[in-house]
Amino acid sequence: LPLPAFATYAGNSRRVVHLSAGNTTHLQNLQIRGGNATSTGGFSTGGGMSAFAGSSATLQNVSFLANRAEGNGGAVFAEGALQITSGQFISNTSISNAGGA
């Protein structure tokens, strides 16, 4: 899978998918790429996706590519229920805390 074709993350200060309490979603056959969770954007966790407490997500064949976060979870930060079947985690990073994926 090719990585995103951008030189920096400077113009992107948000995550790609955000699930708040009470949200339920099913994602299938999807690429989540280039997310950049920063404190400037108001959220520093889960560059690709954050599933907060009380949310639920099922992912099937979902790939996370080149996402990053200033805090935890470069690709995914999950406090809620999360089920992942298949997919890939490629070149995701966490800048200051733990969990590139």
C-alpha positions in Angstrom: 0.0 0.0 0.0 1.5 3.4 -0.9 2.0 5.9 1.8 0.3 9.4 1.6 2.1 11.8 -0.8 2.6 14.8 1.4 5.8 16.3 2.7 4.6 17.3 6.2 1.7 16.9 8.6 1.7 20.7 9.2 -1.6 21.4 7.4 -3.5 18.6 9.2 -4.2 18.8 12.9 -7.1 16.4 13.3 -7.7 12.6 13.5 -9.6 10.9 10.7 -12.3 9.0 12.6 -13.8 10.2 16.0 -16.3 8.2 18.0 -17.8 9.8 21.1 -19.8 8.0 23.8 -22.9 6.5 22.3 -21.5 6.2 18.8 -21.5 2.8 17.1 -19.9 2.2 13.7 -18.9 -0.6 11.3 -16.1 0.2 8.8 -15.2 -2.2 6.0 -12.6 -2.2 3.2 -11.2 1.2 4.0 -7.8 3.0 4.3 -7.4 5.5 7.1 -4.3 7.5 6.3 -2.5 10.7 7.2 -4.3 11.5 10.4 -2.4 13.9 12.7 -3.8 14.3 16.2 -2.3 17.3 17.9 -3.0 19.5 20.9 -3.3 22.4 18.4 -6.3 20.5 16.9 -7.7 20.0 20.4 -7.1 16.2 20.5 -3.7 14.6 20.8 -4.6 10.9 20.8 -5.5 8.6 18.0 -4.2 10.0 14.7 -6.2 7.6 12.6 -9.1 6.9 14.9 -10.2 7.5 18.5 -13.0 5.4 20.0 -13.8 7.0 23.4 -15.4 5.3 26.4 -19.0 4.3 25.6 -18.4 4.0 21.9 -18.3 0.8 19.8 -16.5 0.1 16.5 -16.1 -3.0 14.3 -13.4 -2.8 11.6 -13.1 -5.3 8.8 -10.2 -5.1 6.4 -9.3 -1.6 7.5 -5.7 -0.4 7.0 -4.0 2.4 9.0 -1.2 4.1 7.1 1.1 6.9 8.2 -1.1 8.3 11.0 0.5 10.0 14.0 -0.4 11.4 17.4 1.3 13.7 19.8 -0.2 11.6 22.6 -1.2 7.9 22.7 -2.2 5.8 19.7 -0.6 6.9 16.4 -3.1 4.7 14.4 -5.8 3.9 17.0 -6.7 5.1 20.5 -9.5 3.0 22.0 -11.3 3.4 25.4 -14.5 2.0 23.9 -15.3 -1.4 22.5 -13.2 -2.2 19.4 -13.1 -5.3 17.2 -10.6 -5.5 14.3 -10.7 -8.3 11.8 -8.0 -8.3 9.2 -6.3 -5.0 8.0 -2.8 -3.6 8.3 -0.9 -1.1 10.4 1.9 0.6 8.5 4.1 3.5 9.5 2.0 4.9 12.3 3.7 6.8 15.2 3.1 8.2 18.6 5.3 11.2 19.3 5.4 11.6 23.1 3.6 8.7 24.7 2.9 5.0 23.9 1.4 3.0 21.1 2.2 3.6 17.4 -0.8 1.4 16.6 
